[in-house]
Amino acid sequence: MYKQIKTLLILVGLFLIPEALSALSISGASISPWAGYNVAKSSVYDTLDSQYNNLNSLATASGYTVSGKGGSKGGLAFGGDLWMKISPKIDIGFGIAYLRFYGIQWGATNTPNSLELSGTIGALPVLAQGKANLFAGLYLGLGLGYALGNGIILQKINETTAQTTSQMNAGALMAMMGYDVVSTASVKVGLEVRFYMVLDSIPLQNILPLAKIEFMF
C-alpha cells in the first residue's frame, strides 16, 4: 500500500504540479525560515527504548557502570518554505525540513573494558505545499512529497570504533495550522503546529510546534 502511495506522490510532483504552476498567476512571493521541536511518535522508537532498557539491565548485572541517557525521541527541527501568492487567500509553494527522529548516547564501563554508542536518526522531507489564509492571521496548510532519511550510529568497543549507516526514502505528508502574531506588508512572525507523517514500512509520525518569520518580496 505504501509503495503505491509513494508512486502516486512522485507522479504528482513530476507532472501535475508543474502544469498547475504554469496556469497560475503569481501576485507575490515570500520566504519563511522556521525552527521548532519535533515530538516523534512511532512503534519503532518504542522498540528502541525497550532495547536500551534491556541493555542497561544486562550491563548493570554484568558489573558495568552505565552512563548516558540511552535513546531519546525527537529533537530540534528546522526548515524553510517558499510561498507564492495566487489569490488573496491562497498560497502555494515548496518546503524543506530537517526532522530529528531519534538520538542515541549511551556508554558502559567496567575497567579495562568499555562500550560507547552514539548517533542520530533523522529525515529531510521535501514537499509541495499549499495554505489557505482564513481570517485574522489564522491559516491552514497541507503538503506532500518525499522524505530522505539517514541514520548514523557509532559504536566504540575499548579502542575500536565502527560506524553503521542506514538510509530511508519514503513518501511524506504534512498538515499545518498557524497564526501570524505580527503581520506587516514586509514581514510576518508567527507560531505553527505541523504534523508530518513519513510513509515508511512502519509510518513515522511527528508533531512539531515551531516559530517562523516570513519575508515578503
Backbone hydrogen bonds, N-H to C=O, Kabsch-Sander energy under -0.5 kcal/mol:
donor,donor_aa,acceptor,acceptor_aa,energy
5,I,1,M,-1.9
6,K,2,Y,-2.4
7,T,3,K,-2.1
8,L,4,Q,-2.1
9,L,5,I,-2.4
10,I,6,K,-2.2
11,L,7,T,-2.2
12,V,8,L,-2.3
13,G,9,L,-2.3
14,L,10,I,-2.4
15,F,11,L,-2.3
16,L,11,L,-0.9
17,I,12,V,-2.3
19,E,15,F,-1.2
20,A,16,L,-2.4
21,L,17,I,-2.6
22,S,18,P,-1.9
23,A,19,E,-0.8
23,A,20,A,-0.7
24,L,21,L,-1.3
26,I,24,L,-0.6
27,S,25,S,-0.5
27,S,85,K,-3.1
28,G,85,K,-0.6
30,S,83,W,-2.4
31,I,215,F,-2.0
32,S,81,D,-2.8
34,W,79,G,-2.3
35,A,211,A,-2.0
36,G,77,A,-2.7
37,Y,209,P,-1.8
38,N,75,G,-3.5
39,V,37,Y,-0.5
39,V,207,I,-3.0
40,A,38,N,-0.8
41,K,205,Q,-3.8
46,D,42,S,-1.4
47,T,43,S,-2.1
48,L,44,V,-1.9
49,D,45,Y,-2.4
50,S,46,D,-2.0
51,Q,47,T,-2.1
52,Y,48,L,-2.1
53,N,49,D,-2.1
54,N,50,S,-2.1
55,L,51,Q,-2.1
56,N,52,Y,-2.5
57,S,53,N,-2.0
58,L,54,N,-2.4
59,A,55,L,-2.6
60,T,56,N,-2.6
61,A,57,S,-2.3
62,S,58,L,-1.1
63,G,60,T,-1.6
64,Y,59,A,-2.6
65,T,109,T,-3.0
66,V,64,Y,-0.6
67,S,107,G,-2.9
70,G,105,Q,-2.1
72,S,103,G,-2.3
74,G,101,F,-3.3
75,G,38,N,-1.7
77,A,36,G,-2.5
78,F,98,Y,-1.3
79,G,34,W,-2.0
80,G,96,I,-2.3
81,D,32,S,-1.6
82,L,94,F,-3.0
83,W,30,S,-2.7
83,W,81,D,-0.5
84,M,92,I,-3.4
85,K,28,G,-2.9
86,I,84,M,-0.5
86,I,90,I,-2.0
87,S,90,I,-1.4
91,D,131,K,-2.4
92,I,84,M,-2.4
93,G,129,Q,-2.4
94,F,82,L,-1.8
95,G,127,L,-2.4
96,I,80,G,-2.3
97,A,125,P,-1.7
98,Y,78,F,-3.1
99,L,97,A,-0.5
99,L,123,A,-2.7
100,R,76,L,-0.5
100,R,98,Y,-0.5
101,F,99,L,-0.6
101,F,121,I,-2.4
102,Y,121,I,-2.0
103,G,72,S,-2.6
104,I,119,G,-2.7
105,Q,70,G,-2.2
106,W,117,L,-2.9
107,G,67,S,-2.3
108,A,115,L,-2.6
109,T,65,T,-2.1
110,N,113,N,-2.9
113,N,110,N,-2.4
115,L,108,A,-2.5
116,E,156,K,-2.3
117,L,106,W,-3.3
118,S,154,L,-2.0
119,G,104,I,-1.9
120,T,152,I,-1.4
121,I,102,Y,-2.9
122,G,150,N,-2.4
123,A,99,L,-2.2
124,L,148,L,-2.0
126,V,146,Y,-3.2
127,L,95,G,-2.7
128,A,144,L,-2.9
129,Q,93,G,-3.0
130,G,142,L,-2.5
131,K,91,D,-2.7
132,A,140,L,-3.1
133,N,89,K,-3.3
133,N,131,K,-0.5
134,L,132,A,-0.8
134,L,138,L,-2.1
135,F,138,L,-0.6
138,L,135,F,-2.3
139,Y,178,G,-2.2
140,L,132,A,-1.9
141,G,176,M,-2.2
142,L,130,G,-2.5
143,G,174,M,-2.4
144,L,128,A,-2.3
145,G,172,A,-2.2
146,Y,126,V,-2.2
147,A,170,A,-3.5
148,L,124,L,-1.6
149,G,147,A,-0.7
149,G,168,M,-4.9
150,N,122,G,-2.6
151,G,166,S,-2.5
152,I,120,T,-2.1
153,I,164,T,-2.9
154,L,118,S,-3.7
155,Q,162,A,-3.1
156,K,116,E,-2.7
157,I,155,Q,-0.5
157,I,160,T,-2.7
158,N,114,S,-2.3
158,N,156,K,-0.6
160,T,157,I,-2.5
161,T,159,E,-0.5
162,A,155,Q,-2.9
164,T,153,I,-2.9
166,S,151,G,-2.1
168,M,149,G,-1.7
170,A,147,A,-2.1
171,G,199,L,-0.5
172,A,145,G,-1.8
173,L,197,M,-2.4
174,M,143,G,-2.3
175,A,195,F,-1.9
176,M,141,G,-2.5
177,M,193,V,-1.9
178,G,139,Y,-2.4
179,Y,191,L,-2.6
180,D,137,G,-2.0
181,V,179,Y,-0.8
181,V,189,V,-1.4
182,V,189,V,-2.4
184,T,187,V,-2.5
188,K,214,E,-2.3
189,V,182,V,-2.2
190,G,212,K,-2.3
191,L,179,Y,-2.3
192,E,210,L,-2.3
193,V,177,M,-2.3
194,R,208,L,-2.5
195,F,175,A,-2.9
196,Y,194,R,-0.5
196,Y,206,N,-2.6
197,M,173,L,-2.5
198,V,204,L,-2.6
199,L,171,G,-3.1
199,L,197,M,-0.6
200,D,198,V,-1.8
204,L,198,V,-2.4
205,Q,41,K,-2.6
205,Q,203,P,-0.6
206,N,196,Y,-2.4
207,I,39,V,-2.5
208,L,194,R,-3.2
208,L,206,N,-0.5
210,L,192,E,-2.5
211,A,35,A,-2.5
212,K,190,G,-2.4
213,I,33,P,-1.9
214,E,188,K,-3.3
215,F,31,I,-2.9
216,M,186,S,-2.1
216,M,214,E,-0.5
217,F,29,A,-2.7
